[in-house]
Amino acid sequence: MNYYIRGNKEKADQIKAAFEKLGVASNANRYNYKNDYVLYFSAGGMIHMIDANGSWANIIKTHPDYKELKLPVVPKYKKGDWIACDADSFTLSIKSVKDGNYYFHQGASLPIKDIDEHYHLWTIQDAKDGDVLYSLDSKQPFIYKLRPQFSQAIGYCCINKFGDFAVWNTNKCIICTDKYIPATKEQRDLLFAKMKEAGYQWDANKKELRKIQPHYDIANFQPFDKVLVRDSKVERWYNTHYGFYDKSVHQFVCDGDSEWNQCIPFDGNEHLLGTTDMCDKQYINW
């Protein structure tokens, strides 16, 4: 296949570079068509298309081998990049780059030229309050809490290092790193599944977590009741005495000042003492 095009000096230089990248000699090349000669990439860098009499010819586009040269396009972004629209921070994840297009995990595809002109690499500055993000360092999905005065990301909640759902009630950073990306659908679904399992639901409009009505009503607990407590599913159950439930931090306060994430009645659960076994679902209240 032969490629020909008419253009100005700048266009000629671009095409010349493109041909050289493809291994085509950059000096003048001659193509014979019914005693007419077509030259491209003359010594001066101009593209000339002339016939045997020295006049401009239109035979190029009528030749069966004619094809407009498509210059190689070097995309700004690569597979795996997250990009955001300059206009509204709409985000996309690049699945592949081929055939002059970007293909996205969201199912769409757009020309490289359009994306390169109107999108930029996603950064934490593109994140909005309530977005689900993912930490590349700790491998944790979390709901982002916008706090401009902090250099690291703050979260409403996350999946912690034990694989449990965790609620954050302070301005403490979830992870001290700046390596964040928007969460994938799978990561987002996992976070919300763990959230539901833990008895919470996310109010996206009010940007707050709500406690779902638990299986076991914590109002059944009375001060000095014997209870079993622990903080996560990997810890052993300890026996202690119930004090009260602190709504501000979603924790059970026992024996005066100790705070726990999980609390169940001792009676009926004696067999769990000292084990890491999960209690019956009817007692889950956290």
C-alpha positions in Angstrom: 0.0 0.0 0.0 1.3 3.4 -1.0 0.4 6.6 1.0 0.3 10.1 -0.6 -0.9 13.4 0.7 -0.7 17.1 -0.3 0.3 19.5 2.5 2.2 22.5 3.6 5.8 22.5 5.1 4.6 21.7 8.6 2.4 18.9 7.4 5.2 17.6 5.2 7.6 17.5 8.1 5.1 15.6 10.2 4.4 13.1 7.4 8.1 12.7 6.7 8.8 11.9 10.4 5.9 9.4 10.3 7.3 7.6 7.3 10.8 7.5 8.8 9.3 6.0 11.9 7.8 3.3 9.7 11.1 2.7 8.0 10.4 4.4 4.7 13.3 6.4 3.2 12.9 10.1 3.7 14.4 11.1 0.4 12.3 11.8 -2.7 10.4 8.7 -3.8 9.0 8.2 -7.3 5.8 6.4 -8.2 4.9 5.8 -11.9 1.3 5.9 -12.9 0.5 5.9 -16.7 3.8 7.8 -17.4 3.0 10.3 -14.6 5.4 10.7 -11.7 4.5 11.4 -8.1 7.2 12.7 -5.8 6.9 13.1 -2.1 9.4 14.3 0.5 11.6 16.3 -1.8 15.0 17.5 -0.7 13.4 20.7 0.7 11.0 18.7 2.8 8.0 19.8 0.8 5.5 17.4 -0.5 5.2 17.7 -4.3 2.8 15.9 -6.5 3.6 16.6 -10.2 3.0 14.9 -13.5 5.6 14.3 -16.2 4.9 17.8 -17.6 5.7 19.5 -14.3 2.1 20.4 -13.4 0.1 19.5 -10.4 -1.7 16.2 -10.8 -4.9 14.9 -9.4 -4.2 11.3 -10.2 -3.4 10.5 -6.6 -7.0 10.1 -5.4 -8.1 8.2 -8.5 -5.4 5.6 -8.1 -6.7 2.3 -6.6 -3.8 2.3 -4.1 -4.6 5.7 -2.8 -5.1 6.1 0.9 -4.9 9.2 3.0 -2.0 8.9 5.4 -3.0 8.6 9.0 -0.2 10.0 11.1 0.7 7.9 14.2 -1.0 9.3 17.3 0.9 9.0 20.5 -1.8 8.8 23.3 -1.2 10.8 26.5 -2.6 8.1 28.7 -2.2 4.3 29.0 -4.0 1.2 30.1 -4.9 1.4 33.8 -4.9 5.2 34.0 -7.8 7.0 35.6 -8.7 10.3 33.9 -11.1 13.1 34.7 -12.9 15.5 32.4 -11.7 19.1 32.5 -15.2 20.4 32.6 -16.9 18.3 35.4 -14.3 15.9 36.8 -16.3 12.9 35.4 -13.9 10.0 35.7 -13.1 7.1 33.4 -10.7 4.1 33.8 -8.8 3.1 30.7 -9.1 -0.6 29.7 -7.1 -0.5 26.5 -5.8 1.8 23.8 -6.0 0.7 20.2 -7.3 1.6 16.8 -7.1 5.3 17.5 -9.5 5.0 20.5 -9.4 4.7 24.3 -11.6 1.9 25.6 -12.9 2.2 29.1 -14.0 -0.2 31.9 -17.3 1.7 32.0 -18.1 0.3 28.5 -17.6 3.3 26.3 -14.9 4.2 23.8 -13.8 7.6 22.5 -11.2 8.9 20.0 -7.7 9.5 21.4 -7.7 13.1 20.1 -11.0 14.0 22.0 -9.8 12.5 25.3 -6.3 14.0 25.1 -7.8 17.4 24.5 -10.5 17.4 27.2 -9.3 15.0 30.0 -6.5 15.0 32.5 -5.0 12.4 34.8 -7.2 11.9 37.9 -5.8 13.3 41.2 -7.2 13.5 44.7 -8.2 17.1 43.8 -10.8 15.6 41.5 -12.4 13.6 44.3 -15.8 14.8 45.7 -17.1 14.4 49.2 -18.7 11.0 49.4 -16.7 9.4 46.5 -15.5 5.8 47.0 -11.8 5.8 46.6 -9.1 3.1 46.9 -5.7 3.3 48.6 -3.0 1.6 46.4 -0.7 1.3 49.4 -2.9 -0.4 51.9 -5.4 -1.9 49.4 -8.3 -0.4 51.3 -11.5 1.0 49.7 -13.1 3.9 51.7 -15.6 6.7 51.4 -13.8 10.0 51.0 -14.5 12.9 53.4 -13.5 16.2 51.9 -11.3 18.1 54.3 -9.2 20.7 52.3 -7.0 21.5 55.3 -5.6 17.9 55.4 -2.9 16.8 52.9 -3.9 13.1 53.1 -7.3 11.6 52.4 -9.8 11.4 55.3 -12.6 8.8 55.3 -16.1 8.3 56.7 -15.5 4.6 56.7 -13.4 1.8 55.1 -12.5 -1.8 55.1 -9.7 -2.1 57.6 -6.6 -4.3 57.4 -8.5 -7.2 59.1 -11.1 -7.2 56.3 -13.7 -5.7 58.6 -15.9 -2.7 58.0 -14.7 0.3 60.1 -16.3 3.6 60.9 -14.1 6.7 61.3 -15.4 9.3 63.7 -12.5 11.7 63.9 -10.4 13.6 61.4 -7.6 11.0 61.6 -6.2 10.1 58.2 -7.1 6.6 57.0 -3.8 6.0 55.3 -0.8 8.3 55.3 -0.2 8.2 51.5 -1.2 10.2 48.5 -1.6 7.1 46.3 -5.3 7.0 45.7 -7.5 6.2 42.8 -11.3 6.0 42.3 -12.6 2.6 43.4 -13.6 0.0 40.8 -17.1 -1.3 40.8 -15.9 -4.5 42.5 -14.1 -2.5 45.2 -17.1 -0.3 45.7 -19.5 -3.3 45.9 -17.3 -5.0 48.4 -17.2 -1.9 50.7 -21.0 -1.6 50.6 -21.5 -5.3 51.2 -19.3 -5.2 54.3 -21.1 -2.0 55.3 -24.5 -3.8 55.1 -23.1 -6.9 56.9 -21.9 -4.6 59.7 -25.3 -3.0 60.0 -24.8 0.3 58.3 -26.1 2.1 55.2 -24.7 5.2 53.5 -26.8 8.3 53.0 -25.2 9.9 49.9 -27.3 13.0 50.1 -26.5 13.9 53.7 -23.0 12.3 53.5 -23.5 10.2 56.7 -23.6 6.7 57.8 -26.8 5.3 59.3 -27.1 2.4 61.7 -29.5 -0.2 60.3 -31.9 -1.6 62.9 -29.9 -4.4 64.5 -30.9 -7.9 65.0 -30.3 -7.5 68.7 -31.7 -4.4 70.3 -28.9 -2.9 72.4 -31.7 -1.4 74.6 -31.8 -4.9 76.1 -28.5 -4.4 77.7 -28.6 -3.1 81.3 -25.8 -1.6 83.4 -23.7 -4.3 85.1 -25.1 -7.1 82.8 -22.5 -9.8 82.0 -21.4 -9.5 78.4 -18.8 -10.7 75.9 -16.8 -8.0 74.0 -14.2 -7.7 71.3 -13.1 -5.2 68.6 -12.9 -7.4 65.5 -13.6 -10.9 64.2 -9.9 -11.9 64.6 -9.9 -11.2 68.4 -11.0 -13.4 71.2 -14.2 -12.7 73.2 -13.6 -11.3 76.7 -16.1 -11.3 79.5 -16.9 -8.0 81.3 -19.8 -5.9 82.5 -21.9 -3.6 80.4 -22.0 0.1 81.0 -23.6 2.1 78.1 -23.6 2.6 74.4 -21.8 5.7 73.2 -23.6 6.8 70.0 -21.0 9.5 69.2 -18.3 6.8 68.5 -20.6 3.8 67.9 -18.9 1.8 70.7 -19.9 -0.1 73.8 -18.5 1.3 77.0 -17.9 -1.4 79.7 -16.3 -1.6 83.1 -16.2 2.1 83.4 -14.1 3.3 80.5 -13.1 0.5 78.2 -14.6 0.8 74.7 -15.5 -2.1 72.3 -16.9 -2.4 68.8 -18.7 -5.7 69.4 -20.8 -6.6 72.5 -23.2 -9.6 73.0 -25.0 -11.1 76.1 -22.9 -13.5 78.1 -25.9 -15.7 78.8 -26.4 -18.1 75.9 -23.0 -17.3 74.5 -20.8 -18.8 77.3 -19.2 -21.2 74.7 -17.7 -18.2 72.8 -15.6 -17.0 75.8 -11.9 -17.0 74.8 -12.6 -18.0 71.2 -12.6 -16.0 67.9 -15.8 -17.7 66.7 -18.6 -15.6 65.3 -21.7 -15.3 67.4 -25.2 -16.1 66.1 -26.5 -13.5 63.7 -29.4 -12.7 66.1 -26.9 -11.1 68.4 -25.1 -8.9 65.9 -25.7 -5.2 66.8 -22.7 -3.4 65.4 
